[in-house]
Amino acid sequence: MGGENTLSNRPACMIRDMQDADLPAVLAIERQAYEFPWAEGIFRDCMRAGYYCYVAEHLGKLVGYGIISVGAGESHVLNLCIHPDVRRQGCGSAMLKFLMEQARKVGAGCLLLEVRASNNNAINLYQKFGFNEISLRSAYYPAAGGREDGLVFAYDFL
């Protein structure tokens, strides 16, 4: 996988490989951040399948995570989340930049992701990094009282 990376512009935010011991903290963040969180088994399956799974630490505390899959010349952000209490402090940007670097290193031609249509902060982050909206997935996400559309974004490395 990717090893450690201390980011020069945010020395307090470090990205490293996710370990089994990180799962309790990852699950706590997931449950706090999402109304419909991933189960522990999904994270374990991602790690077992060899997906690129990373955590972000800020001031010595695990504050976020990112997971990408790579195959058939493309990569996909499966999950990227930063604890609500430390958002807008650079760790989300650091994680996204790191995931992009990892996808590029393994030869992916593009990086894809889905995001809730209502998640303006994430949409702004992706657009800031050069992602473009390429399609809409109608009623893609579960939501209170129904379903919510997902927007598909792509970043082309070519």
Rosetta silent file (secondary structure, phi, psi, omega in degrees, C-alpha in Angstrom):
SEQUENCE: MGGENTLSNRPACMIRDMQDADLPAVLAIERQAYEFPWAEGIFRDCMRAGYYCYVAEHLGKLVGYGIISVGAGESHVLNLCIHPDVRRQGCGSAMLKFLMEQARKVGAGCLLLEVRASNNNAINLYQKFGFNEISLRSAYYPAAGGREDGLVFAYDFL
SCORE:     score description
SCORE:     0.000 S_00000001
   1 L     0.000 -144.921 -165.145    0.000    0.000    0.000 S_00000001
   2 L  -100.767  -17.928 -178.024    1.152    3.568    0.403 S_00000001
   3 L    80.330 -170.908 -177.618    3.245    4.033    3.516 S_00000001
   4 L   -93.967  152.728  177.916    3.411    7.210    5.555 S_00000001
   5 E  -148.500  115.252  172.126    3.284   10.749    4.266 S_00000001
   6 E   -95.639  125.352 -174.064    3.667   13.873    6.355 S_00000001
   7 L   -86.329  127.349 -173.081    2.320   16.798    4.399 S_00000001
   8 L   -65.798  -32.832 -178.856    4.597   19.803    4.355 S_00000001
   9 L   -82.434  -13.942  177.844    1.823   22.385    4.247 S_00000001
  10 L  -139.104   73.505 -174.505   -0.032   20.734    7.148 S_00000001
  11 L   -60.808  -20.462 -179.893    2.569   19.064    9.354 S_00000001
  12 L   -81.954   -6.733  179.444   -0.072   18.244   11.956 S_00000001
  13 E  -111.174  112.990 -178.662   -2.014   16.105    9.430 S_00000001
  14 E  -116.470  138.079  177.879   -0.356   12.786    8.685 S_00000001
  15 E  -107.842  133.986  177.745   -1.697   10.098    6.343 S_00000001
  16 E  -146.131  168.352  177.428   -0.811    6.454    6.942 S_00000001
  17 E   -61.830  140.633  175.570   -2.074    2.964    6.107 S_00000001
  18 L   -73.865  138.262  177.708   -5.221    1.905    7.948 S_00000001
  19 L  -117.596  159.925  176.230   -4.693   -0.924   10.460 S_00000001
  20 H   -53.541  -38.861 -178.559   -7.193   -3.265   12.131 S_00000001
  21 H   -64.857  -16.652  179.420   -6.555   -1.412   15.397 S_00000001
  22 H   -81.628  -15.675 -171.111   -7.856    1.799   13.758 S_00000001
  23 H   -59.300  -40.062  176.746  -11.325    0.396   13.093 S_00000001
  24 H   -57.302  -43.153  179.105  -12.972    1.457   16.385 S_00000001
  25 H   -69.766  -39.744  177.955  -11.961    5.094   15.766 S_00000001
  26 H   -61.338  -45.487 -179.821  -12.863    4.874   12.068 S_00000001
  27 H   -64.807  -37.049  178.111  -16.302    3.465   12.936 S_00000001
  28 H   -62.999  -42.557  177.976  -16.890    6.181   15.547 S_00000001
  29 H   -65.960  -45.663 -179.704  -16.175    8.869   12.927 S_00000001
  30 H   -55.951  -45.383 -177.709  -18.299    7.074   10.318 S_00000001
  31 H   -70.030  -31.927  178.628  -21.272    6.876   12.700 S_00000001
  32 H   -76.029  -32.436 -173.390  -20.955   10.507   13.719 S_00000001
  33 H   -85.805  -29.018 -171.627  -20.611   11.763   10.156 S_00000001
  34 L  -123.694  139.869  175.699  -23.265    9.733    8.338 S_00000001
  35 L   -70.573  -29.425  178.723  -26.913    8.987    8.941 S_00000001
  36 L  -124.764   76.818 -173.499  -26.423    5.680    7.096 S_00000001
  37 L   -74.653  157.781  171.058  -22.886    4.596    8.051 S_00000001
  38 L   -66.038  148.078  173.662  -20.875    1.704    6.690 S_00000001
  39 L   -82.165  160.528  179.263  -20.773   -1.378    8.896 S_00000001
  40 H   -56.233  -38.279 -179.068  -17.483   -2.644   10.322 S_00000001
  41 H   -60.393  -31.933  178.869  -17.574   -5.573    7.902 S_00000001
  42 H   -66.610  -44.443  177.663  -17.427   -3.243    4.911 S_00000001
  43 H   -62.856  -44.596  179.211  -14.217   -1.648    6.184 S_00000001
  44 H   -61.216  -41.770  178.407  -12.731   -5.078    6.935 S_00000001
  45 H   -61.823  -40.081  178.600  -13.709   -6.303    3.450 S_00000001
  46 H   -62.131  -41.983  179.832  -11.999   -3.283    1.873 S_00000001
  47 H   -67.889  -43.519 -179.981   -8.804   -4.024    3.789 S_00000001
  48 H   -65.179  -34.934 -177.886   -8.934   -7.755    2.961 S_00000001
  49 L   -74.847   -7.678  179.545   -9.599   -7.047   -0.720 S_00000001
  50 L    85.175   16.610  174.328   -6.409   -5.012   -0.942 S_00000001
  51 L   -65.656  160.577 -179.228   -8.076   -1.654   -1.467 S_00000001
  52 E   -85.976  104.536 -174.023   -5.966    1.352   -0.584 S_00000001
  53 E  -115.910  124.047 -175.440   -7.155    2.217    2.935 S_00000001
  54 E  -131.858  157.352  171.710   -5.665    5.152    4.821 S_00000001
  55 E  -124.214  155.018  175.950   -6.261    7.159    7.965 S_00000001
  56 E  -111.494  133.672  175.014   -5.506   10.786    8.745 S_00000001
  57 E  -116.332  138.030  179.106   -4.091   11.827   12.084 S_00000001
  58 E  -129.322  120.056 -178.387   -4.168   15.388   13.348 S_00000001
  59 L    53.716   40.159  175.294   -2.208   16.305   16.462 S_00000001
  60 L    82.349    2.432 -177.738   -1.800   12.604   17.245 S_00000001
  61 E  -117.637  137.443  176.733   -5.488   11.706   16.995 S_00000001
  62 E   -68.395  122.034 -174.450   -7.163    9.719   14.213 S_00000001
  63 E  -124.874   -2.771 -179.573   -9.533   12.201   12.554 S_00000001
  64 E  -175.831  178.474 -177.787  -10.426   10.728    9.183 S_00000001
  65 E  -158.197  160.429  176.504   -9.967    8.076    6.553 S_00000001
  66 E  -147.513  142.609 -178.970  -10.000    7.471    2.841 S_00000001
  67 E  -136.065  129.921  173.735  -10.432    4.336    0.749 S_00000001
  68 E  -127.894  148.609  169.803   -9.882    3.851   -2.970 S_00000001
  69 E  -109.378  153.352  179.638  -10.172    0.836   -5.217 S_00000001
  70 E  -135.371  132.447  176.566   -8.129    0.491   -8.372 S_00000001
  71 E  -175.753  153.041  176.799   -8.832   -1.694  -11.379 S_00000001
  72 L    52.535   36.256  175.330   -9.178   -1.705  -15.152 S_00000001
  73 L    79.385    5.137  177.134   -7.172    1.501  -15.462 S_00000001
  74 E  -135.037  163.448  178.188   -9.366    3.574  -13.179 S_00000001
  75 E  -127.049  159.531 -175.451   -9.693    4.249   -9.477 S_00000001
  76 E  -139.917  125.288  172.960  -12.698    4.975   -7.320 S_00000001
  77 E   -75.702  113.341 -179.889  -12.961    6.863   -4.023 S_00000001
  78 E   -87.209  -32.493  179.749  -15.177    4.550   -1.998 S_00000001
  79 E  -160.882  135.633  173.692  -15.152    6.608    1.187 S_00000001
  80 E  -144.035  118.793 -176.238  -13.501    9.810    2.341 S_00000001
  81 E  -146.607  138.158  174.654  -14.496   11.227    5.699 S_00000001
  82 E  -121.576  138.403 -178.927  -13.060   13.679    8.207 S_00000001
  83 L   -51.754  134.810 -178.290  -14.418   13.998   11.741 S_00000001
  84 H   -53.975  -31.528 -177.819  -16.961   16.860   11.856 S_00000001
  85 H   -72.757  -16.644 -178.327  -15.020   18.628   14.649 S_00000001
  86 H  -120.437   15.923  177.615  -11.871   19.029   12.533 S_00000001
  87 L   -69.083  156.406  178.699  -13.301   19.773    9.119 S_00000001
  88 L    67.609   26.212  175.962  -12.071   22.844    7.239 S_00000001
  89 L  -119.134    8.373  174.141   -8.604   22.515    8.809 S_00000001
  90 L   104.120  -13.867 -177.456   -6.876   20.932    5.817 S_00000001
  91 H   -71.812  -34.283  176.310   -7.084   17.215    6.545 S_00000001
  92 H   -64.165  -44.391  176.557   -9.804   16.589    3.953 S_00000001
  93 H   -62.987  -42.936  179.646   -7.714   18.325    1.313 S_00000001
  94 H   -62.176  -43.175 -179.804   -4.628   16.436    2.452 S_00000001
  95 H   -65.736  -44.790 -179.650   -6.443   13.100    2.265 S_00000001
  96 H   -62.294  -44.294  178.513   -7.916   13.810   -1.168 S_00000001
  97 H   -60.063  -43.047  179.656   -4.526   14.916   -2.501 S_00000001
  98 H   -63.364  -45.187  178.725   -2.922   11.780   -1.058 S_00000001
  99 H   -61.499  -40.365  177.881   -5.589    9.497   -2.587 S_00000001
 100 H   -62.431  -43.399  179.172   -5.097   11.177   -5.948 S_00000001
 101 H   -62.028  -42.103 -179.672   -1.326   10.644   -5.704 S_00000001
 102 H   -65.173  -43.449  178.788   -1.794    6.965   -4.839 S_00000001
 103 H   -60.860  -42.997  179.328   -4.190    6.416   -7.752 S_00000001
 104 H   -64.398  -42.019 -178.678   -1.749    8.094  -10.128 S_00000001
 105 H   -60.566  -33.272 -177.616    1.192    6.034   -8.793 S_00000001
 106 L   -93.092    9.400  171.183   -0.568    2.754   -9.578 S_00000001
 107 L    88.235   16.200  176.937   -1.370    3.863  -13.120 S_00000001
 108 L   -68.327  139.165  177.660   -5.033    4.811  -12.924 S_00000001
 109 L   -84.058  -21.266  179.163   -6.156    7.008  -15.809 S_00000001
 110 E  -153.055  164.049  176.036   -8.941    8.598  -13.775 S_00000001
 111 E  -126.269  122.985 -178.528  -10.361    8.843  -10.287 S_00000001
 112 E  -110.046  157.362  173.904  -14.126    8.583   -9.843 S_00000001
 113 E  -161.084  158.449  171.206  -16.365    9.243   -6.850 S_00000001
 114 E  -114.831  149.446  178.556  -19.991    9.718   -5.864 S_00000001
 115 E  -145.590  144.190  176.124  -21.218   12.400   -3.491 S_00000001
 116 E   -59.025  138.453 -179.680  -24.635   13.290   -2.109 S_00000001
 117 L   -60.226  -24.746 -178.620  -26.162   16.134   -4.097 S_00000001
 118 L   -88.300   -5.074 -175.266  -26.707   18.006   -0.803 S_00000001
 119 L   -88.219   74.267 -175.380  -23.071   17.742    0.358 S_00000001
 120 H   -61.570  -36.571  179.980  -21.942   21.179   -0.773 S_00000001
 121 H   -63.019  -44.743  179.132  -18.724   21.183    1.278 S_00000001
 122 H   -66.753  -42.139  179.204  -17.510   17.963   -0.350 S_00000001
 123 H   -58.406  -44.638  178.728  -18.603   19.134   -3.804 S_00000001
 124 H   -62.241  -40.073  178.243  -16.626   22.354   -3.334 S_00000001
 125 H   -62.339  -48.179 -178.462  -13.560   20.369   -2.241 S_00000001
 126 H   -62.659  -41.684  178.956  -13.726   18.081   -5.276 S_00000001
 127 H   -65.954  -37.005  177.514  -14.186   20.991   -7.663 S_00000001
 128 H   -59.475  -32.713 -179.464  -11.258   22.816   -6.030 S_00000001
 129 L   -90.336    5.218  174.995   -9.081   19.816   -6.910 S_00000001
 130 L    93.669   10.980  175.230  -10.236   19.768  -10.529 S_00000001
 131 L   -73.459  146.535  177.796  -12.928   17.095  -10.418 S_00000001
 132 E  -120.103  138.968  175.722  -15.761   17.491  -12.917 S_00000001
 133 E   -70.968  127.823 -177.904  -19.344   16.335  -12.520 S_00000001
 134 E  -116.371  -18.546  177.036  -19.988   13.697  -15.172 S_00000001
 135 E  -168.130  173.292  179.822  -23.384   12.237  -14.277 S_00000001
 136 E  -120.451  134.973  173.271  -26.252   11.953  -11.840 S_00000001
 137 E  -110.059  101.018 -176.138  -27.327    8.780  -10.046 S_00000001
 138 E   -63.855  131.704  177.045  -30.971    9.321   -9.265 S_00000001
 139 E    53.874   39.978 -174.801  -32.050    8.175   -5.778 S_00000001
 140 E   -75.032  -40.407 -174.901  -28.594    6.659   -5.194 S_00000001
 141 E  -102.906  144.258  170.450  -28.240    7.266   -1.442 S_00000001
 142 E   -67.827  146.151  179.109  -30.617    6.331    1.386 S_00000001
 143 E  -147.686  156.642  177.512  -32.019    9.393    3.111 S_00000001
 144 L   -57.123  123.112  178.285  -34.488   10.111    5.879 S_00000001
 145 L    79.921   11.262  179.151  -37.900    9.764    4.308 S_00000001
 146 E   157.282 -136.986 -177.707  -36.661    8.441    0.966 S_00000001
 147 E  -131.501  159.657  178.435  -33.624    8.576   -1.277 S_00000001
 148 E  -127.757  144.450  178.822  -31.153   11.259   -2.362 S_00000001
 149 E   -67.801  150.049  173.019  -29.434   11.738   -5.686 S_00000001
 150 E  -113.917  139.310  174.872  -25.737   11.096   -6.032 S_00000001
 151 E  -100.105  135.473  177.440  -23.471   13.154   -8.261 S_00000001
 152 E  -100.320  126.630  178.437  -20.636   11.343  -10.027 S_00000001
 153 E  -116.467  152.246  178.071  -17.377   13.265  -10.315 S_00000001
 154 E  -138.859  146.802  171.818  -14.231   12.343  -12.211 S_00000001
 155 E  -123.055  125.484 -179.029  -10.651   13.523  -12.296 S_00000001
 156 E   -95.078  123.875  177.061   -8.657   12.644  -15.410 S_00000001
 157 L   -85.309  -15.497 -175.249   -4.950   11.944  -14.935 S_00000001
 158 L   -79.207    0.000    0.000   -4.286   11.748  -18.669 S_00000001
